[in-house]
Amino acid sequence: MIIKNGYLMDPATGFEGYYDIEIRAGKIYRIGENLTAKTEIIDASNCVVAPGLIDVHVHFRDPGLTYKEDIHSGAKAAAKGGFTTVICMANTKPAVDNVETLKYILEEGKKTLINILAVASISEELKGQKLVDMKELHKNGACGFSDDGFPLMDAQMVIKAMEEAKNLNVPISFHEEDPAFIINSGVNQGEISAVLGSGGAAAIAEDIMVARDCMLALHTGACINIQHISSKNSVELVRSAKKLGANVIAEATPHHFTLTEDAVLEHGTLAKMNPPLRTQEDKEAIIQGLKDGTIEIIATDHAPHSEEEKNREFLQAPSGITGLETSLTLGITYLVREGHLTLMELMKKMSYNPSKLYHLPAGKIAEQESADLVIFNKDEEWIVKKDFASKACNTPFIGKKMFGRVKYTICNGEKVYEDFTS
């Protein structure tokens, strides 16, 4: 196929402009002007053509909780959101602490139209007590390690895990919440939790763990990823650790740079998540971290739940929000249009930087590279509806007007999503 009339943006090099792209045999064959060939033409007029988005943090609930999501529905949601590569977390049932479960996810992933990778857990059964066989799991396809959803409290075990991850040359990612400072999860400890009478989760629960792991990363030389950063102090801790020379990466979710704890009063359990939405000051610190490069990656933490589960009373409902189908539009609406990031900077945080973290041959547009692309109209207005490709629609953004809409997603040279709504 040939993609014509689009505005190409390559965050790997900063190259941009109106160019055509010819795709052959799953790869980018030519980039140039006025390309012609007897083949399918995609008209990308009024659209940006960028590398396919990469999400380093998704929960596809498969195996074990497939009523919420499965690998195939998750892949469709990803494609609709412009993602060509996703990395699944390990907190499935059973957990990805063994080769059999890991291989199941990777093999099912190959049956979808996008690239599905998986991390393995750091500890057996996600209990934080005994290390998995990291070398064996990596040999069988684990691209990294994380106990996401659960904090690791044993610092000595964390050091061993970091050292092994460094030896394997893979990142190790951390969910930073010390339960000693959490009365009830899902809401920030402060004014809103007081209104709810629920206690909440204090920011210090995150800060103390981020401080520890930043220093352990400095000590071990491991590459670590601070997942879904939510606290202003944690942002500053990452900034300081980077200055000291630690190989620390941080990711921010769209909900943490768009919403505050006030959303809990408006949206109830749809705004319940771990770590929780925090204050305006925290949100502004995350935006500043994105602007100055302290936070290098935007990741969704796509966490689907059934409508029945989210309709429970606040303390009984699970935490989490779906994110794959709204991530790009939230970045455009709340970061680019408000002047915090350029569109090229947004693309870097949603494709090139994630590819660097996991050493992937992706996140760029160049001849002979895999044809993984997203084509989107950055100015198109639309209303978020419950017509998700995901099995779930647990998001507070339903009914909100957004800017930026995916028109096509192309993975390995094949159209895996096309917008037929306009």
WOGI-V44675 format. One record per backbone hydrogen bond with DSSP energy under -1.0 kcal/mol. CO is the residue of the C=O (numbers start at 1). NH is the residue of the N-H. Records with the same first field share a line. If there is no record, write none. Layout:
BEGIN
CO = NH + NH
END
This chain:
BEGIN
1 = 23
2 = 42
3 = 21
4 = 44
6 = 19
7 = 49
8 = 17
10 = 14
15 = 10
17 = 8
20 = 32
21 = 3
22 = 29 + 30
24 = 27
26 = 371
27 = 24
28 = 368
30 = 22
32 = 20
37 = 39
40 = 2
42 = 4
44 = 47
47 = 7
48 = 376
49 = 9
50 = 374
53 = 84 + 85
55 = 87
57 = 301 + 302
58 = 89
61 = 65
63 = 93
65 = 68
70 = 74
71 = 75
72 = 76
73 = 77
74 = 78
75 = 79
76 = 80
77 = 81
78 = 83
79 = 82
82 = 53
84 = 115
85 = 55
86 = 117
87 = 58
88 = 119
90 = 92 + 96
95 = 97
96 = 121
98 = 102
99 = 103
100 = 104
101 = 105
102 = 106
103 = 107
104 = 108
105 = 109
106 = 110
108 = 111
109 = 112
115 = 86
117 = 88
118 = 143
120 = 146
122 = 132
123 = 126
124 = 127
130 = 124
132 = 134
133 = 137
134 = 138
135 = 139
136 = 140
137 = 142
138 = 141
144 = 120
145 = 173
147 = 150
153 = 155
154 = 158
155 = 159
156 = 160
157 = 161
158 = 162
159 = 163
160 = 164
161 = 165
162 = 166
163 = 167
164 = 168
165 = 170
171 = 145
172 = 225
174 = 227
175 = 177
178 = 181
179 = 182
181 = 202
186 = 273
187 = 201
190 = 194
191 = 195
192 = 196
193 = 197 + 198
198 = 200
200 = 183 + 184
201 = 189
202 = 205
203 = 206 + 207
204 = 208
205 = 178
206 = 210
207 = 211
208 = 212
209 = 213
210 = 214
211 = 215
212 = 216
213 = 217
214 = 218
215 = 219
216 = 220
217 = 221
223 = 172
224 = 249
225 = 174
226 = 251
231 = 235
232 = 236
233 = 237
234 = 238
235 = 239
236 = 240
237 = 241
238 = 242
239 = 243
240 = 244
241 = 246
246 = 248
247 = 224
249 = 226
250 = 297
251 = 229
252 = 299
253 = 257
255 = 259
260 = 263
261 = 264
262 = 265 + 266
263 = 267
264 = 268
267 = 270
268 = 271
269 = 272
272 = 320
278 = 261
279 = 283
280 = 284
281 = 285
282 = 286
283 = 287
284 = 288
285 = 289
286 = 290
287 = 291
288 = 292
289 = 295
297 = 252
302 = 59
306 = 310
307 = 311
309 = 312
313 = 316 + 317
321 = 303
323 = 326 + 327
326 = 330
327 = 331
328 = 332
329 = 333
330 = 334
331 = 335 + 336
332 = 337
335 = 340 + 341
336 = 339
342 = 346
343 = 347
344 = 348
345 = 349
346 = 350
347 = 351
348 = 353
349 = 298
350 = 54
351 = 355
352 = 356
353 = 357
354 = 358
355 = 360
356 = 359
360 = 362
366 = 369
369 = 28
370 = 372
371 = 413
372 = 52
373 = 410
374 = 50
375 = 407 + 408
376 = 48
377 = 405
380 = 404
382 = 402
384 = 399
393 = 395
394 = 322
397 = 400
400 = 384
402 = 382
405 = 377
407 = 419
408 = 375
409 = 416 + 417
410 = 373
411 = 414
414 = 411
417 = 409
END
